[in-house]
Amino acid sequence: MNVEFCDKFSINHYPMLFWAPPRKFVGGSWGPKLDKSEIIVMDDWRTSDLLLSWINKQIGSSYGLDDQKFGNEHLLPNIYDHKQISQALYDIEEATEEAFDIILSHKAIKSSETSSSFVRFLQLLVPHHPSRRCRKGSAEILLSFDELCPSGACSYGHDSAVNNTLRSFHICGKYLPRGYYMFCRGSKNETRGFSCGLWIMMHSLSVRIEDGENQFAFRER
């Protein structure tokens, strides 16, 4: 159980249903004394009819439990959905590779503690990263990590063979980073791309990891 998350939204029983714009759940919180909060707690949802009726009021619709068709069976498939998914995955790979490069450039792996955190993060990426290339690259680094950093602390000297060997790995493939973003492209160069791609990657991980893993998943880094 994610105790910190439960405390953040004052969850005192299960299940609890909240209603709000997505942005309010990203960095927000809720408490019974917050009068101006846009987050609404649904109290009366004991039956499916009550739940659907409440949702209909929120979105101004009239859906029913017996509805089988939603009126869009004659619409052409939205090819842009597939295009956007491909572009988002492209940007996730770009951001993952860039983040790995930042870790090396800032010599972040320099103690047994930071080494352990990095290994645990790789252990999350191997099964859960949305990109097959990044899963494969993470696995290769993880398998070789003891040889690359035998003491648990990588060396970052300019002539260090360990550093050069670690840098020879490409966490998402040797053709990355490409140097530009697509789905996360900002209105100006050097804006939005990396932070957006990294956010999508973290969000993808958060919905893929198992409950038992979330105790350390986003706390170690």
C-alpha positions as CSV (number, residue, x, y, z in Angstrom):
1,M,0.0,0.0,0.0
2,N,1.3,3.5,-0.9
3,V,0.9,5.2,2.5
4,E,2.2,8.5,1.4
5,F,-0.2,8.7,-1.5
6,C,-3.1,7.7,0.8
7,D,-2.2,10.4,3.3
8,K,-1.9,13.0,0.5
9,F,-5.6,12.5,-0.4
10,S,-6.8,11.7,3.2
11,I,-7.9,8.2,2.2
12,N,-9.3,6.6,5.3
13,H,-11.3,3.7,3.8
14,Y,-11.5,1.7,0.7
15,P,-12.6,2.2,-1.9
16,M,-12.9,6.0,-2.3
17,L,-13.8,7.6,-5.5
18,F,-12.5,11.1,-6.5
19,W,-13.6,13.2,-9.4
20,A,-11.4,16.1,-10.8
21,P,-9.5,17.2,-13.9
22,P,-6.4,15.0,-14.3
23,R,-4.0,17.9,-13.6
24,K,-5.4,18.0,-10.0
25,F,-4.2,14.5,-9.3
26,V,-0.7,15.1,-10.6
27,G,0.5,17.5,-8.0
28,G,-2.5,18.1,-5.9
29,S,-4.0,16.8,-2.7
30,W,-7.3,16.6,-0.9
31,G,-8.6,16.9,2.6
32,P,-12.1,17.2,4.1
33,K,-11.3,20.8,5.2
34,L,-10.3,22.0,1.8
35,D,-13.4,24.0,0.8
36,K,-12.1,25.3,-2.5
37,S,-10.7,22.1,-3.9
38,E,-11.7,21.0,-7.4
39,I,-11.5,17.4,-6.3
40,I,-14.9,16.0,-5.5
41,V,-15.4,12.9,-3.4
42,M,-18.3,10.7,-4.4
43,D,-20.2,9.5,-1.4
44,D,-23.3,7.7,-2.8
45,W,-22.1,5.0,-5.3
46,R,-23.4,1.9,-3.6
47,T,-24.9,0.5,-6.8
48,S,-23.9,0.7,-10.4
49,D,-27.1,2.8,-11.2
50,L,-26.1,5.4,-8.6
51,L,-22.5,5.5,-9.9
52,L,-23.5,5.9,-13.5
53,S,-26.2,8.5,-12.7
54,W,-23.6,10.6,-10.8
55,I,-21.1,10.4,-13.6
56,N,-23.8,11.4,-16.1
57,K,-24.5,14.5,-14.1
58,Q,-20.8,15.4,-14.1
59,I,-20.4,15.1,-17.8
60,G,-23.9,16.1,-18.9
61,S,-24.6,12.7,-20.6
62,S,-27.4,10.1,-20.4
63,Y,-25.6,6.8,-20.6
64,G,-27.4,3.7,-19.4
65,L,-26.2,0.3,-18.2
66,D,-28.0,-1.4,-21.1
67,D,-26.2,0.7,-23.7
68,Q,-24.4,-1.6,-26.2
69,K,-23.6,0.8,-29.1
70,F,-22.1,4.2,-28.7
71,G,-23.0,5.6,-32.1
72,N,-19.5,5.6,-33.6
73,E,-19.5,2.2,-35.2
74,H,-19.6,3.8,-38.7
75,L,-16.7,6.2,-38.0
76,L,-13.4,5.5,-39.7
77,P,-10.6,4.5,-37.4
78,N,-8.6,7.3,-36.1
79,I,-5.2,6.8,-37.7
80,Y,-3.8,9.7,-35.8
81,D,-4.2,7.8,-32.5
82,H,-1.7,5.2,-33.8
83,K,0.6,7.9,-35.1
84,Q,0.5,9.8,-31.8
85,I,1.2,6.6,-29.9
86,S,4.2,5.9,-32.1
87,Q,5.5,9.4,-31.7
88,A,5.1,9.3,-27.9
89,L,7.0,6.0,-27.7
90,Y,9.7,7.6,-29.9
91,D,10.0,10.5,-27.4
92,I,10.0,8.2,-24.4
93,E,13.1,6.4,-25.9
94,E,14.7,9.8,-26.6
95,A,14.1,11.0,-23.0
96,T,15.3,7.7,-21.5
97,E,18.5,7.9,-23.4
98,E,19.0,11.5,-22.5
99,A,18.4,10.8,-18.8
100,F,20.9,8.0,-18.9
101,D,23.5,10.4,-20.5
102,I,22.7,13.0,-17.8
103,I,23.4,10.4,-15.1
104,L,26.8,9.6,-16.5
105,S,27.7,13.2,-17.3
106,H,26.9,14.2,-13.7
107,K,28.8,11.2,-12.3
108,A,25.7,10.3,-10.3
109,I,26.7,6.7,-9.7
110,K,29.5,7.3,-7.1
111,S,28.6,5.3,-4.0
112,S,27.1,2.0,-3.0
113,E,23.9,3.7,-2.2
114,T,23.5,5.5,-5.5
115,S,24.6,2.3,-7.3
116,S,22.0,0.3,-5.5
117,S,19.3,2.9,-6.5
118,F,20.4,2.8,-10.1
119,V,20.3,-1.0,-10.2
120,R,16.8,-1.0,-8.7
121,F,15.7,1.5,-11.3
122,L,17.1,-0.7,-14.1
123,Q,15.2,-3.7,-12.5
124,L,12.0,-1.7,-13.1
125,L,12.9,-0.7,-16.6
126,V,13.6,-4.2,-17.8
127,P,10.1,-5.6,-17.4
128,H,8.1,-2.4,-17.4
129,H,9.5,0.1,-19.9
130,P,7.1,0.7,-22.7
131,S,9.8,0.4,-25.3
132,R,11.2,-3.0,-26.3
133,R,14.5,-1.4,-27.2
134,C,14.8,0.2,-23.9
135,R,13.9,-3.0,-22.0
136,K,16.6,-4.8,-23.9
137,G,19.2,-2.1,-23.4
138,S,18.4,-1.9,-19.7
139,A,18.8,-5.6,-19.3
140,E,22.2,-5.5,-21.0
141,I,23.4,-2.8,-18.6
142,L,22.0,-4.7,-15.6
143,L,23.6,-8.0,-16.6
144,S,27.0,-6.3,-17.0
145,F,26.8,-3.8,-14.1
146,D,28.9,-5.8,-11.6
147,E,31.7,-5.9,-14.1
148,L,31.4,-2.3,-15.0
149,C,31.2,-1.1,-11.4
150,P,32.6,-4.0,-9.4
151,S,32.9,-2.0,-6.2
152,G,29.4,-0.5,-6.5
153,A,30.9,2.9,-7.3
154,C,31.7,3.6,-10.9
155,S,34.9,5.5,-11.7
156,Y,34.6,8.7,-13.7
157,G,38.2,9.5,-14.5
158,H,38.9,10.7,-18.1
159,D,41.1,7.7,-18.7
160,S,38.9,5.2,-16.9
161,A,38.2,2.0,-18.8
162,V,35.1,1.4,-16.6
163,N,33.6,4.8,-17.5
164,N,34.3,4.3,-21.2
165,T,32.8,0.8,-21.1
166,L,29.7,2.1,-19.3
167,R,29.3,4.9,-21.8
168,S,29.5,2.4,-24.6
169,F,26.1,1.1,-23.7
170,H,23.0,2.7,-25.2
171,I,20.0,2.1,-23.0
172,C,17.6,2.3,-25.9
173,G,19.8,1.4,-28.8
174,K,22.9,2.7,-30.5
175,Y,21.0,5.1,-32.8
176,L,19.8,7.2,-29.8
177,P,19.6,10.0,-28.9
178,R,18.4,11.3,-32.2
179,G,18.4,14.9,-31.0
180,Y,14.8,15.9,-31.5
181,Y,11.3,15.2,-30.3
182,M,8.0,14.7,-32.1
183,F,5.0,14.2,-29.8
184,C,6.7,16.3,-27.1
185,R,8.0,19.0,-29.4
186,G,7.7,22.5,-27.9
187,S,6.9,25.7,-29.7
188,K,10.6,26.6,-29.5
189,N,13.7,24.5,-29.8
190,E,15.1,23.1,-26.6
191,T,11.7,23.4,-24.8
192,R,9.3,20.9,-23.4
193,G,10.8,17.8,-25.2
194,F,12.9,16.1,-22.5
195,S,10.6,17.0,-19.5
196,C,7.5,15.9,-21.5
197,G,9.1,12.6,-22.6
198,L,10.4,11.8,-19.2
199,W,7.0,12.5,-17.6
200,I,5.3,10.1,-20.1
201,M,7.9,7.5,-19.3
202,M,7.4,7.8,-15.6
203,H,3.6,7.7,-16.0
204,S,3.9,4.6,-18.1
205,L,6.0,2.9,-15.4
206,S,3.5,4.0,-12.7
207,V,0.6,2.2,-14.4
208,R,2.7,-0.9,-15.2
209,I,4.4,-1.7,-11.9
210,E,2.8,-4.1,-9.5
211,D,1.6,-3.0,-6.0
212,G,4.5,-4.7,-4.3
213,E,7.0,-2.8,-6.4
214,N,5.6,0.7,-5.8
215,Q,7.1,0.9,-2.3
216,F,10.5,1.8,-3.7
217,A,9.7,2.4,-7.4
218,F,9.6,6.2,-7.3
219,R,11.2,6.8,-3.9
220,E,14.7,5.6,-4.6
221,R,15.7,8.0,-7.3
